Every structure is written in C-alpha cells, then in structure tokens.
Amino acid sequence: MYGFVRVAAAVPKVRVANVGFNVEHIVDLWRTAEERKVSAVLFPELGLSGYSCGDLFYQRALHKAVEEGLERLLEVSKGWKSVAIVGAPVWWTGRLYNAALVLQGGRVLGVVPKTYIPEHKEYYEKRWFVSGAGICGESVTLCGEEVPFGTDLLFEEKGRYLFGVEVCEDLWSVVPPSSYMALAGATLLFNLSASDEIVGKSEYRASLVATQSARCMAAYAYASCGMGESTTDVVFGGDVMIAENGAMLERGERFLDESQIIFADVDVERLENFRVSEGSFADGEIRTYRHIPVSPTFEVGTIERKIDPHPFVPSRKSERAKRCREIFAIQAAALQKRLEHIGCEMCVLGISGGLDSTLALLATYRTYEIMGRDPKGIVCVTMPGFGTSERTLKNAGRLCDGLGVALKTVDITEACLAHFRQIGHDPGDHSVVFENVQARERTQILMDLANELGGIVIGTGDLSEAALGWSTYNGDHMSMYAINAGIPKTLVRYIVAWAAEVYPAIADVLRDILATPVSPELLPAREGEIAQKTEEVVGPYELHDFFLYHMIKSGAAPRKLLFLARHAFGGTYDEETIRRWLEVFLRRFFSQQFKRSCMPDGPKVGTIALSPRGDWRMPSDAEVAVWLEELHSMAR
C-alpha cells in the first residue's frame, strides 16, 4: 500500500555445526515474519551451519546436514508468501562458496555467493571459501533442482520492488556489490553477516550500514550472527539493523542469549522518487543482472512505522538545538557575504512583534556580532496600522531595546486612508484591497528608508508562506535579501525558542512572541487584541509543512499525503479536517507559484527550498486538476 514494503532482519539462536537446531530456530523466526506479513526476512551469514565451524567446513557430514536442513526449510515454507534469505556453504564445480540462499514458498529462488572473502587479522575465510566474483549466468543443483547461481542476481516482485543480496565483507569493500545492485534498480538491499564485537566496532558498523543506505538511496537490512557462535577467539553479538536512505529505522539489541527479530516498513516509492529527483544517481554505471521473479508477497495495510508529524523539526531536543545553531550560522554567513559584497553598513527590517520578523532580526543581529559591527546599524521599523495589537507593538519595542538596535515608529494609518481616497476604495470594505494597501505601504516605507540610509531591506517571510503564497505581491513578498526564505514556520518557532536560551536578556519577550497567535494584523483589532489569525484562514501550519515536505521531498501524491497525515496526526486532526486543509494547500501551492517565480535572493538551509533559481522550477500557470481529482476520488 502506497509503496510500503515490510522487511525483517533476524538473529536466531545458533549452535556451531548443529544444523537441525539452527534450522528450527530459523523456522520459528520465519514463521513469525510470515504472521507479521513481512515480504522478506534476513538471517545471518552461514546461518544453517553456524559461521565459526572452521575446518568442519571440509566435512561431508556437515554439508549433508546442511542439505537436509535446507530441505526442512523448503518443506515447512510451502505455501508461505514471505521470502527468507539464509546463509549456507554451497559446493559448485569443486569449490566451496559462502552463499546467500533466497527462499520462498518451498523453493530456492537463487543463490548469491560472497564476493569479498576476508583474509586478515581474525578472519581467514579463504582457507575454506572462494570468491563468487565474476560468476554470472550460472546455476547450481540444490535439493535436486537447478537454481540460478551467481553475483548477477536481483530478485523482483513485479510492480513493487527489486532487491539484492550481499554477504558481510562485501559491505566493507571499497565499492560494495550493493552499490551496483542499487544502480541497477534494487531499492532493498540485504546483508548476511558475521561481524565480531570489538570495542568501537558497533558504532562504525551502524554508520557503515546507514551510509550505504544513503549512498544507494535504498533500504539496507543487516543481520549478524549471535552469541551461540564459537568464542574461541572472538565474540559475536548478533547485531541487527534496518536503515533507509541514511536513517536508522530499527536496530536490535546485541548480546542476547535468545532469538530476536526486528521489523520495518520501508517506503520504496519514496526511495524511487529520490533517485529520480536527487543526486547523481542517474549517471551511475548500470551492470547487467538476471531478474529472478518473486511471487506476490504481503501488502502492507496499517504501517508499523513512525511518521513524524513535524518532518522539518528534529524530535530530540539536543538535535533540535544543533539544527537551530546550524541554521543560524547559515543565515548569518549568507547575510555577511551579501553585506560585504555590496559594501553595505545598514540593514532595515520591518518589526511586527511576530515570529518571522523576530527571527529575521535575530539572524541579522548575529551577523553583526560576527562582523564586529555596532547593532545600531540595524534599523528596525515598527509600522502600526488598523490591525496592530497592543501586545505585538509592545513586544516589538521590547525586543529592539533588548538587542540595542535602532527602532523607528511610522504609523501607516493616515497614509493608507489617503491611498484609499486616491483609488476610490471605501475603508469600511475590509477586502483584499484593504489588507494589501497596508502591506505595500509598509514595504514602500522600508525600501525608501533603506535608500535614505544606504542600506538594504531584510525580508521576513518564511518557506511556509512562500509555499502557500501567504504574502502580498510586491508587498511583504519583496525585500532586498530574504533571510528566512528557506525556513518553514514549524521550525521558525523552535529557532526562536532556542534563541531565548542563547540570549537570556531577551528570553521573556521571545517567549511571549512565541505565545502570540500568528497573524498579519491587517484587519482592525478588537479592543486592542488580534482579530485576524492566520491558521484560522489558511489552516494549521504544521499540516501545511507536512504536506510541503512530503510532496516536494518524495513526490507523494494526494492519496499518499492523506494516508501519511492520517497516520502522523491521528490523535490531533480527523480525516475530514486533514482532507480539507490538504485541498487548500494544493490549490494555493499551484495558484501562487507566480510569487515564487520572482522571489528575492535568500539562503537555502534545508533539503527543501522553493527558489526558482535553485530547487523548484514550476510554471506559474500549471494546473492543479490532476491532484484535486485524485484527492476527490478518494471521497467517492
């Protein structure tokens, strides 16, 4: 469903050379995977025999037991949908191979031999095994049947996924075989491993798995043999993990004296979109592989995966602080370069007492700190009008006083009334004209004041507003440098909250700004209080940021956006509410592209940006009909 595939990685209890014992524990875990509707479950390297058999690999008795164990697995799995990837020693043309066997429904679908055979320090596999490098187009007889054999095998469930298999050391090589498998289209990669535990290796191993999943834009499942292996000279801890495009989805516990299995729902559709839209994936070498058909496995119904409702915001506080600090640094570096390039000493900002202008001021202030400049070179202008509340006006003044920047107040009321008279607009008509006249009057004041001072106007609009077109064209839409352009509203909040810790002298006013409803304050205030609340008009920013992230980042269609949002916001918004605001998002995103087509310069800070000179190129007159049709069809 919606491109999700459930995979598992398992570490069964193991006894060295006791194939019968090993097979029964593999069966138990495979049965669990089948019950959990897993498409493919991975087991460790040489799992049928045990990895640490040593010279017992020369013994015919062991290989006879392995074949009988394989027959047992095939017999038990008849009628099962899930695929199992198990490790076993395999004879072929008078040579012994450390191989991965791909099994489904009582059949061996194919056998992939290990390419890189370690022969260093505690590893000396070349004593028993030879490399499968270069073996292509071959077959091997197992349990009386000829099955495909070679390093040229990929396994495919038509219309859903393609997966490849490598074995342990293959991942540690300079160019892992899985890299070529990914370039040939494999979105799922599996590694049967036997990686011993030494100090510091666990962290490196996890980093290696996560990095390979990111480099290949794939999901990477890894399972290493457990504590039942021989401890003559080394200890195996049973490390098991599943990563997707650089993120660790699930990881098991090491040093367990019992079997374990972990599960993850992998978003294959998302991975495929990344490959099309990001990086240099399309330029990679495509090698020839045999595609081995996999019978239909399970469809994922309800996904067992956390969908972050705030994908732009790290969930852990320590990570949030790191993210905020880095964004602040990017903003400051960007503005510093611009100021130095044009030889400008002064910055002019419109300060409303709201979140966006607060962040723009903080980033500008930080730039002046870095450059060793007097903050009085920052000229803030508060421009009260018909909708300005006492709270925001007061907070604007407190913020500027606390930072020691210059503050100028220009009341726009009379200028707007004069303009209404000039164009024949009734000031009692609170239509878009009433609102936009104020926005453009403020922008005119800022631009003219910047000219007067020899400075530049710092824009305050954020990424979320650009996505929704929630700005007045050639009003607050325009500036001389848009320092917040790459930051979504949900993240703006956290950066301002983080700044309250960095600048304790202004912490109180920053916290009150955070507690103030988001508003353009263009409609007349009611008894000094805010009358116009943005999220009551366009919808919750946390929903819009969620839609924006998944639509742009992974090309998610309306059906999937709704599915993901239901899963992420199930306890917050009902489906009808999500659907309503999704339609608003889609309509506004398409209709407001003309504003983005001429947006001012501003730094990209995250993986999503909407600048027409950078990440997002979209016709201003593109139709939204296809997206709305899909959304509406789901309600029929």
C-alpha positions as CSV (number, residue, x, y, z in Angstrom):
1,M,0.0,0.0,0.0
2,Y,1.3,3.4,-1.0
3,G,4.7,2.0,-1.8
4,F,5.5,0.5,1.6
5,V,7.1,-2.9,1.9
6,R,7.6,-4.7,5.3
7,V,11.0,-6.3,5.8
8,A,12.6,-8.0,8.8
9,A,16.0,-8.9,10.0
10,A,16.5,-11.8,12.4
11,V,19.2,-13.4,14.6
12,P,18.2,-16.9,15.6
13,K,19.8,-18.9,18.4
14,V,22.6,-20.9,16.9
15,R,24.8,-23.8,17.8
16,V,28.0,-24.4,15.9
17,A,27.6,-27.3,13.4
18,N,24.2,-28.3,14.8
19,V,22.2,-27.7,11.7
20,G,19.0,-29.2,13.0
21,F,19.0,-26.9,16.0
22,N,19.8,-23.9,13.8
23,V,17.1,-24.7,11.2
24,E,14.3,-25.0,13.8
25,H,15.1,-21.5,15.2
26,I,15.2,-20.1,11.7
27,V,11.8,-21.7,11.1
28,D,10.4,-20.1,14.2
29,L,11.5,-16.6,13.3
30,W,10.5,-17.1,9.6
31,R,7.0,-18.2,10.8
32,T,6.9,-15.0,12.9
33,A,7.8,-13.0,9.9
34,E,5.0,-14.7,7.9
35,E,2.5,-14.0,10.6
36,R,3.5,-10.3,10.6
37,K,3.1,-10.1,6.8
38,V,6.7,-9.5,6.0
39,S,7.8,-9.5,2.4
40,A,11.4,-10.5,3.1
41,V,13.2,-11.6,6.2
42,L,17.0,-11.7,6.5
43,F,19.1,-14.2,8.5
44,P,22.9,-14.2,9.4
45,E,25.8,-15.4,7.3
46,L,26.2,-19.2,7.2
47,G,23.2,-19.4,9.5
48,L,22.4,-23.1,8.7
49,S,25.7,-24.4,9.8
50,G,27.0,-21.6,12.0
51,Y,29.7,-19.3,10.9
52,S,32.5,-20.5,13.1
53,C,32.7,-24.1,12.0
54,G,36.4,-23.8,10.9
55,D,37.8,-26.9,9.2
56,L,34.5,-28.7,9.8
57,F,33.5,-27.0,6.5
58,Y,35.6,-29.6,4.9
59,Q,33.4,-32.4,6.3
60,R,30.9,-34.1,4.1
61,A,28.8,-34.9,7.1
62,L,28.3,-31.2,7.7
63,H,27.3,-30.5,4.1
64,K,24.8,-33.4,4.1
65,A,23.3,-32.0,7.2
66,V,23.0,-28.5,5.6
67,E,21.2,-30.0,2.6
68,E,18.8,-31.9,4.9
69,G,18.3,-28.6,6.8
70,L,17.5,-26.8,3.6
71,E,15.0,-29.5,2.6
72,R,13.4,-29.0,6.0
73,L,13.1,-25.2,5.4
74,L,11.6,-25.8,2.0
75,E,9.1,-28.2,3.3
76,V,7.9,-26.0,6.1
77,S,7.7,-22.9,3.9
78,K,5.4,-24.4,1.2
79,G,2.5,-22.0,0.8
80,W,4.2,-19.2,2.7
81,K,4.3,-15.8,0.9
82,S,7.4,-14.3,2.6
83,V,10.9,-14.6,1.3
84,A,13.7,-15.8,3.5
85,I,17.4,-15.0,2.9
86,V,19.5,-17.6,4.7
87,G,23.3,-18.3,4.7
88,A,24.9,-21.7,3.9
89,P,28.0,-23.2,2.5
90,V,27.4,-24.2,-1.1
91,W,29.5,-26.6,-3.3
92,W,29.9,-25.7,-7.0
93,T,32.4,-27.0,-9.6
94,G,34.7,-28.5,-6.9
95,R,34.8,-25.2,-4.9
96,L,33.1,-24.1,-1.7
97,Y,31.2,-20.8,-1.6
98,N,29.9,-18.8,1.3
99,A,26.5,-18.1,-0.1
100,A,23.1,-16.5,0.5
101,L,20.1,-18.6,-0.4
102,V,16.9,-16.8,-1.3
103,L,13.8,-19.0,-0.5
104,Q,10.1,-18.6,-1.0
105,G,7.1,-21.0,-0.9
106,G,9.1,-24.2,-0.8
107,R,11.6,-23.2,-3.5
108,V,15.1,-21.9,-3.7
109,L,14.8,-18.8,-6.0
110,G,18.5,-18.2,-6.3
111,V,21.9,-18.4,-4.7
112,V,24.3,-15.4,-4.4
113,P,27.9,-16.2,-3.4
114,K,30.0,-13.8,-1.3
115,T,32.3,-11.6,-3.4
116,Y,34.9,-10.4,-1.0
117,I,36.5,-13.1,1.2
118,P,38.3,-11.7,4.2
119,E,41.8,-12.9,5.0
120,H,43.1,-10.6,7.6
121,K,43.5,-10.5,11.4
122,E,40.8,-12.7,13.0
123,Y,39.3,-13.6,9.6
124,Y,40.8,-16.3,7.3
125,E,37.8,-17.4,5.2
126,K,40.0,-18.1,2.2
127,R,41.1,-21.2,3.9
128,W,37.6,-22.7,3.1
129,F,35.8,-20.4,0.6
130,V,36.5,-18.9,-2.7
131,S,35.1,-15.6,-4.1
132,G,32.0,-15.6,-6.3
133,A,33.3,-12.5,-8.2
134,G,32.6,-12.9,-11.9
135,I,30.2,-15.8,-11.6
136,C,27.3,-14.8,-13.9
137,G,24.6,-16.8,-15.7
138,E,25.3,-20.0,-13.9
139,S,23.2,-22.4,-11.9
140,V,23.7,-24.9,-9.1
141,T,22.0,-28.0,-8.0
142,L,20.3,-27.8,-4.6
143,C,17.9,-30.4,-3.2
144,G,17.7,-32.0,-6.7
145,E,16.8,-28.8,-8.5
146,E,18.8,-26.4,-10.7
147,V,18.6,-22.9,-9.4
148,P,20.2,-19.6,-10.6
149,F,23.7,-19.1,-9.1
150,G,25.9,-16.0,-9.3
151,T,26.6,-12.5,-8.3
152,D,24.4,-11.2,-11.1
153,L,21.1,-12.0,-9.4
154,L,18.4,-9.5,-8.4
155,F,15.0,-10.6,-7.1
156,E,11.9,-8.9,-8.2
157,E,8.3,-8.7,-7.2
158,K,6.8,-7.1,-10.3
159,G,5.4,-3.7,-9.7
160,R,6.6,-3.4,-6.1
161,Y,10.3,-3.8,-5.5
162,L,13.6,-5.2,-6.6
163,F,16.1,-6.5,-4.1
164,G,19.8,-7.5,-4.0
165,V,21.9,-9.5,-1.6
166,E,25.5,-9.3,-0.5
167,V,27.4,-11.0,2.3
168,C,29.3,-9.4,5.2
169,E,32.7,-8.3,3.9
170,D,31.1,-7.2,0.6
171,L,29.8,-4.1,2.5
172,W,33.2,-3.3,3.9
173,S,34.9,-3.2,0.5
174,V,35.8,0.0,-1.4
175,V,32.9,-0.4,-3.8
176,P,30.3,-2.8,-2.3
177,P,28.4,-5.0,-4.8
178,S,25.2,-3.5,-3.4
179,S,26.2,-0.2,-5.0
180,Y,25.9,-1.7,-8.4
181,M,22.7,-3.5,-7.4
182,A,21.2,-0.2,-6.4
183,L,22.3,1.4,-9.7
184,A,20.5,-1.5,-11.5
185,G,17.3,-0.6,-9.7
186,A,17.4,-2.5,-6.4
187,T,15.7,-0.5,-3.7
188,L,16.0,-3.2,-1.0
189,L,19.5,-4.4,0.0
190,F,20.2,-7.3,2.3
191,N,23.4,-8.3,4.1
192,L,24.0,-11.6,5.8
193,S,26.9,-11.0,8.2
194,A,29.2,-12.4,10.8
195,S,30.8,-9.4,12.4
196,D,32.6,-9.9,15.7
197,E,32.4,-7.5,18.6
198,I,35.4,-5.4,19.5
199,V,35.5,-2.0,21.2
200,G,34.1,0.7,19.0
201,K,33.1,-1.5,16.1
202,S,29.4,-1.4,16.8
203,E,29.2,2.4,16.1
204,Y,31.3,2.1,13.0
205,R,29.2,-0.8,11.7
206,A,25.9,1.1,12.2
207,S,27.4,4.1,10.5
208,L,28.5,1.9,7.6
209,V,25.0,0.5,7.1
210,A,23.3,3.9,7.4
211,T,25.8,5.5,5.0
212,Q,25.4,2.7,2.4
213,S,21.7,3.1,2.5
214,A,22.1,6.8,1.9
215,R,24.6,6.4,-0.9
216,C,22.4,3.9,-2.6
217,M,19.2,5.7,-1.8
218,A,17.9,2.3,-0.7
219,A,16.8,0.4,2.4
220,Y,19.6,-1.7,3.8
221,A,18.8,-4.7,6.2
222,Y,21.7,-6.2,8.1
223,A,21.8,-9.3,10.3
224,S,24.9,-10.7,12.0
225,C,25.3,-14.0,13.8
226,G,24.7,-14.2,17.5
227,M,26.2,-15.3,20.8
228,G,25.9,-19.1,20.0
229,E,28.8,-18.9,17.7
230,S,32.2,-20.1,19.0
231,T,34.0,-17.8,21.5
232,T,37.4,-19.5,21.0
233,D,39.0,-16.2,20.0
234,V,36.2,-13.7,19.2
235,V,32.6,-12.9,20.4
236,F,29.6,-12.4,18.1
237,G,26.9,-10.2,19.4
238,G,24.0,-10.6,17.0
239,D,23.9,-7.0,15.7
240,V,20.8,-6.5,13.6
241,M,19.5,-3.3,11.9
242,I,17.4,-1.8,9.1
243,A,18.3,1.6,7.6
244,E,16.6,3.7,4.9
245,N,18.3,6.4,3.0
246,G,20.7,7.2,5.8
247,A,18.2,7.0,8.6
248,M,18.2,4.0,11.1
249,L,14.6,2.7,11.2
250,E,15.2,-0.1,13.6
251,R,18.0,-1.7,15.5
252,G,18.0,-4.7,17.7
253,E,19.9,-5.4,20.9
254,R,23.3,-7.1,20.9
255,F,24.5,-9.9,23.2
256,L,21.1,-11.5,23.6
257,D,21.1,-15.2,24.6
258,E,17.9,-15.7,22.7
259,S,16.5,-15.2,19.2
260,Q,15.4,-11.8,18.1
261,I,13.7,-10.2,15.0
262,I,13.1,-6.6,14.1
263,F,10.7,-5.2,11.5
264,A,10.5,-2.0,9.4
265,D,8.1,-0.7,6.8
266,V,10.2,0.6,4.0
267,D,8.9,3.4,1.7
268,V,10.0,2.1,-1.7
269,E,8.1,4.7,-3.6
270,R,9.9,7.4,-1.7
271,L,13.3,5.9,-2.5
272,E,12.4,5.6,-6.2
273,N,11.5,9.3,-6.2
274,F,14.7,10.3,-4.5
275,R,16.7,8.5,-7.2
276,V,14.9,10.4,-9.9
277,S,15.0,13.8,-8.3
278,E,18.2,14.0,-6.2
279,G,21.9,13.5,-6.6
280,S,23.8,11.9,-9.5
281,F,22.2,8.5,-9.2
282,A,21.1,8.5,-12.9
283,D,24.7,8.9,-14.0
284,G,25.9,5.7,-12.4
285,E,27.1,2.6,-14.2
286,I,24.3,0.1,-14.9
287,R,25.5,-3.5,-14.9
288,T,23.5,-6.4,-16.3
289,Y,21.7,-8.6,-13.8
290,R,19.3,-11.5,-14.1
291,H,15.9,-10.7,-12.6
292,I,14.6,-13.6,-10.6
293,P,10.8,-13.4,-10.2
294,V,9.4,-13.4,-6.7
295,S,5.8,-14.5,-6.2
296,P,3.4,-11.8,-4.7
297,T,4.2,-11.2,-1.0
298,F,2.2,-9.3,1.5
299,E,0.6,-5.9,1.0
300,V,1.2,-3.5,4.0
301,G,-2.2,-2.5,5.5
302,T,-1.6,-0.4,8.5
303,I,2.0,0.7,8.5
304,E,4.1,0.0,11.6
305,R,6.4,2.9,11.3
306,K,6.6,6.3,13.0
307,I,5.6,9.1,10.6
308,D,6.9,12.3,12.1
309,P,4.2,15.0,12.1
310,H,6.9,17.6,12.1
311,P,9.4,16.4,9.5
312,F,11.4,19.7,9.4
313,V,12.0,19.6,13.2
314,P,14.2,17.0,14.9
315,S,12.3,15.2,17.7
316,R,15.2,15.1,20.2
317,K,16.0,18.4,22.0
318,S,19.7,18.0,21.6
319,E,19.3,17.5,17.8
320,R,16.9,20.5,17.6
321,A,19.5,22.7,19.3
322,K,22.1,21.5,16.9
323,R,19.8,22.1,13.9
324,C,18.9,25.6,15.1
325,R,22.5,26.5,15.7
326,E,23.4,25.4,12.2
327,I,20.6,27.3,10.5
328,F,21.5,30.4,12.5
329,A,25.1,30.0,11.2
330,I,23.9,29.6,7.6
331,Q,21.7,32.7,7.8
332,A,24.5,34.8,9.3
333,A,27.1,33.6,6.8
334,A,24.7,34.3,3.9
335,L,23.9,37.8,5.1
336,Q,27.6,38.6,5.9
337,K,28.6,37.7,2.3
338,R,25.8,39.9,0.9
339,L,26.7,42.9,3.0
340,E,30.4,42.6,2.3
341,H,29.8,42.2,-1.4
342,I,27.7,45.3,-1.8
343,G,29.7,47.3,0.8
344,C,26.6,47.9,2.9
345,E,26.7,49.0,6.5
346,M,22.9,49.3,7.3
347,C,20.1,46.8,7.4
348,V,16.4,47.8,7.6
349,L,13.8,45.5,8.9
350,G,10.1,45.7,9.5
351,I,9.4,44.5,13.0
352,S,5.8,43.4,13.8
353,G,6.3,41.6,17.1
354,G,5.6,38.3,15.3
355,L,7.7,35.2,14.8
356,D,9.1,35.7,11.3
357,S,10.3,39.3,11.8
358,T,11.8,38.3,15.2
359,L,13.8,35.5,13.6
360,A,15.0,37.8,10.8
361,L,16.1,40.4,13.4
362,L,17.9,37.7,15.5
363,A,19.8,36.4,12.4
364,T,20.7,39.9,11.4
365,Y,21.9,40.7,14.9
366,R,24.0,37.6,14.9
367,T,25.6,38.6,11.6
368,Y,26.5,42.0,13.1
369,E,28.0,40.1,16.1
370,I,30.2,38.0,13.9
371,M,31.3,41.0,11.8
372,G,32.0,43.1,14.9
373,R,29.6,45.8,13.9
374,D,27.5,48.1,16.1
375,P,23.9,46.8,16.3
376,K,22.8,50.4,15.9
377,G,23.4,49.7,12.2
378,I,20.3,47.6,12.3
379,V,17.3,49.9,11.9
380,C,14.0,48.3,12.9
381,V,10.8,49.9,11.8
382,T,7.5,49.2,13.5
383,M,4.6,50.4,11.4
384,P,1.3,50.2,13.4
385,G,-1.9,50.2,11.3
386,F,-5.5,49.3,11.6
387,G,-4.9,45.8,12.9
388,T,-1.9,46.3,15.1
389,S,-2.4,44.9,18.6
390,E,-1.0,46.4,21.8
391,R,0.8,43.1,22.6
392,T,2.7,42.9,19.3
393,L,3.6,46.6,19.3
394,K,4.9,46.4,22.8
395,N,6.9,43.2,22.1
396,A,8.5,44.7,19.0
397,G,9.8,47.6,21.2
398,R,11.0,45.3,24.0
399,L,12.8,43.1,21.5
400,C,14.7,46.0,19.9
401,D,15.5,47.6,23.2
402,G,16.9,44.3,24.5
403,L,19.2,43.9,21.5
404,G,20.2,47.5,21.4
405,V,19.2,48.0,17.8
406,A,17.8,51.3,16.4
407,L,14.0,51.5,16.4
408,K,11.8,53.8,14.3
409,T,8.0,54.0,14.5
410,V,6.0,55.0,11.5
411,D,2.2,54.9,11.8
412,I,0.7,53.9,8.4
413,T,-2.9,54.7,9.1
414,E,-3.1,58.1,7.5
415,A,-1.1,57.1,4.5
416,C,-3.4,54.2,3.9
417,L,-6.5,56.3,4.3
418,A,-5.1,58.8,1.8
419,H,-4.4,56.0,-0.6
420,F,-7.9,54.6,-0.2
421,R,-9.2,58.1,-1.2
422,Q,-6.9,58.2,-4.2
423,I,-8.1,54.9,-5.6
424,G,-11.7,55.3,-4.5
425,H,-11.8,52.5,-2.0
426,D,-14.2,52.5,0.9
427,P,-12.1,52.0,4.1
428,G,-15.0,50.2,5.6
429,D,-14.7,47.5,2.9
430,H,-12.2,45.1,4.5
431,S,-11.5,43.2,1.3
432,V,-8.0,42.2,0.0
433,V,-7.6,45.8,-1.1
434,F,-7.8,47.0,2.5
435,E,-5.2,44.4,3.5
436,N,-2.8,44.7,0.7
437,V,-2.6,48.5,0.7
438,Q,-1.2,48.2,4.2
439,A,1.3,45.6,3.3
440,R,2.5,47.6,0.3
441,E,2.7,50.8,2.3
442,R,4.9,49.1,4.8
443,T,7.2,47.7,2.1
444,Q,7.4,51.2,0.4
445,I,8.5,52.7,3.7
446,L,11.1,50.1,4.3
447,M,12.5,50.4,0.7
448,D,12.6,54.2,0.8
449,L,14.2,54.2,4.3
450,A,16.8,51.8,3.1
451,N,17.6,54.1,0.2
452,E,17.8,57.0,2.6
453,L,20.2,55.2,4.9
454,G,22.2,53.4,2.2
455,G,21.1,50.1,3.5
456,I,19.2,47.0,2.4
457,V,15.8,45.7,3.4
458,I,15.9,42.3,5.1
459,G,12.9,40.1,4.2
460,T,11.0,38.3,7.0
461,G,8.8,35.9,5.0
462,D,9.4,32.1,5.6
463,L,9.2,29.0,3.5
464,S,5.7,28.0,4.5
465,E,4.4,31.4,3.5
466,A,6.1,31.1,0.1
467,A,4.5,27.6,-0.4
468,L,1.1,29.0,0.4
469,G,1.6,32.4,-1.3
470,W,0.6,33.9,2.1
471,S,2.1,37.3,1.3
472,T,1.1,40.4,-0.6
473,Y,2.7,40.5,-4.1
474,N,5.2,43.3,-4.2
475,G,4.4,43.9,-0.5
476,D,5.9,41.8,2.2
477,H,6.6,39.3,-0.7
478,M,9.5,41.6,-1.7
479,S,12.8,42.5,0.0
480,M,16.5,43.0,-0.9
481,Y,17.5,39.8,0.9
482,A,15.1,37.2,2.2
483,I,17.0,35.7,5.1
484,N,14.1,33.4,6.3
485,A,13.3,32.1,2.8
486,G,14.4,28.5,3.5
487,I,12.9,28.0,6.9
488,P,9.4,26.6,7.4
489,K,7.0,28.0,10.1
490,T,7.2,24.9,12.3
491,L,11.0,25.3,12.5
492,V,10.9,29.1,12.9
493,R,9.2,28.5,16.3
494,Y,11.9,26.2,17.5
495,I,14.7,28.5,16.4
496,V,13.2,31.5,18.3
497,A,12.7,29.2,21.3
498,W,16.4,28.2,21.1
499,A,17.4,31.8,20.8
500,A,15.7,32.5,24.1
501,E,18.3,30.3,25.7
502,V,21.2,31.8,23.7
503,Y,20.2,35.4,24.5
504,P,18.8,35.3,28.1
505,A,18.4,39.1,28.2
506,I,15.5,38.9,25.7
507,A,14.2,35.5,26.8
508,D,11.0,36.8,28.3
509,V,9.9,38.8,25.2
510,L,10.8,35.9,22.9
511,R,8.6,33.5,24.9
512,D,5.7,36.0,24.7
513,I,6.2,36.3,21.0
514,L,6.1,32.5,20.7
515,A,2.8,32.5,22.6
516,T,1.3,35.1,20.3
517,P,-1.1,33.9,17.6
518,V,0.3,34.1,14.1
519,S,-1.3,37.0,12.3
520,P,-0.6,39.5,9.5
521,E,-2.6,42.0,11.6
522,L,-4.2,43.7,8.6
523,L,-7.8,43.6,9.8
524,P,-8.9,46.1,12.6
525,A,-8.0,45.0,16.1
526,R,-10.8,44.2,18.6
527,E,-10.3,46.2,21.7
528,G,-6.6,46.1,21.2
529,E,-6.5,42.4,20.5
530,I,-5.6,40.4,17.4
531,A,-8.7,39.9,15.2
532,Q,-7.1,38.0,12.3
533,K,-5.5,34.6,13.0
534,T,-3.7,33.1,10.0
535,E,-4.2,29.5,10.8
536,E,-8.0,30.0,11.0
537,V,-7.8,31.2,7.4
538,V,-5.3,29.0,5.6
539,G,-5.1,26.1,8.1
540,P,-2.6,24.8,10.6
541,Y,1.0,25.4,9.6
542,E,2.0,22.0,11.0
543,L,-0.3,20.3,8.4
544,H,0.9,22.5,5.5
545,D,4.6,22.0,6.4
546,F,3.9,18.2,6.5
547,F,2.2,18.3,3.1
548,L,5.0,20.5,1.7
549,Y,7.8,18.2,2.9
550,H,6.3,15.0,1.6
551,M,5.1,16.4,-1.7
552,I,8.4,18.1,-2.6
553,K,10.8,15.7,-0.9
554,S,9.4,12.4,-2.1
555,G,6.8,13.4,-4.8
556,A,4.0,12.0,-2.7
557,A,0.6,12.1,-4.5
558,P,-2.6,13.3,-2.7
559,R,-3.6,9.8,-1.8
560,K,-0.3,9.2,0.0
561,L,-0.2,12.6,1.6
562,L,-3.6,11.9,3.1
563,F,-2.5,8.4,4.2
564,L,0.7,9.7,5.8
565,A,-1.1,12.6,7.5
566,R,-3.8,10.4,9.0
567,H,-1.0,8.2,10.4
568,A,1.0,11.1,11.7
569,F,-1.8,13.3,13.1
570,G,-4.4,10.6,14.0
571,G,-4.8,11.9,17.5
572,T,-4.9,15.6,16.5
573,Y,-7.0,16.0,13.4
574,D,-9.7,13.8,11.9
575,E,-9.6,12.8,8.3
576,E,-12.1,15.4,7.2
577,T,-10.0,18.2,8.6
578,I,-6.8,16.8,7.0
579,R,-8.6,16.4,3.7
580,R,-10.0,20.0,3.8
581,W,-6.6,21.6,4.5
582,L,-4.8,19.4,2.0
583,E,-7.1,20.7,-0.7
584,V,-6.4,24.3,0.5
585,F,-2.7,23.5,0.3
586,L,-2.8,22.1,-3.2
587,R,-4.9,24.9,-4.6
588,R,-2.7,27.6,-3.0
589,F,0.6,25.9,-3.9
590,F,-0.4,25.8,-7.6
591,S,-2.1,29.2,-7.8
592,Q,0.6,31.1,-6.0
593,Q,3.7,30.0,-8.0
594,F,3.8,33.4,-9.7
595,K,5.0,34.9,-6.4
596,R,7.8,32.3,-6.1
597,S,8.8,32.9,-9.7
598,C,10.2,36.3,-8.7
599,M,11.0,35.8,-5.1
600,P,14.2,37.7,-3.8
601,D,17.5,36.1,-3.0
602,G,17.7,34.1,0.2
603,P,19.7,31.2,1.6
604,K,18.7,27.6,1.3
605,V,19.0,26.0,4.8
606,G,17.4,22.6,4.4
607,T,16.7,19.9,1.8
608,I,13.6,21.8,0.6
609,A,13.7,25.2,-1.0
610,L,11.3,27.0,-3.4
611,S,13.6,29.5,-5.1
612,P,13.2,29.4,-8.9
613,R,16.9,29.8,-9.2
614,G,17.6,26.7,-7.2
615,D,15.4,23.8,-6.2
616,W,12.0,24.4,-7.6
617,R,11.1,25.2,-11.2
618,M,7.4,25.2,-11.9
619,P,5.3,27.1,-14.4
620,S,3.3,29.9,-12.9
621,D,0.2,28.6,-14.8
622,A,0.5,24.9,-14.0
623,E,-2.9,23.2,-13.4
624,V,-3.8,21.6,-10.1
625,A,-6.7,19.5,-11.7
626,V,-4.9,16.1,-11.6
627,W,-4.0,16.5,-7.9
628,L,-7.5,17.6,-6.9
629,E,-9.1,14.8,-9.0
630,E,-7.1,12.2,-7.1
631,L,-8.0,13.8,-3.8
632,H,-11.7,14.0,-4.6
633,S,-11.8,10.4,-6.0
634,M,-10.9,9.1,-2.5
635,A,-14.0,10.6,-1.0
636,R,-16.4,8.9,-3.5
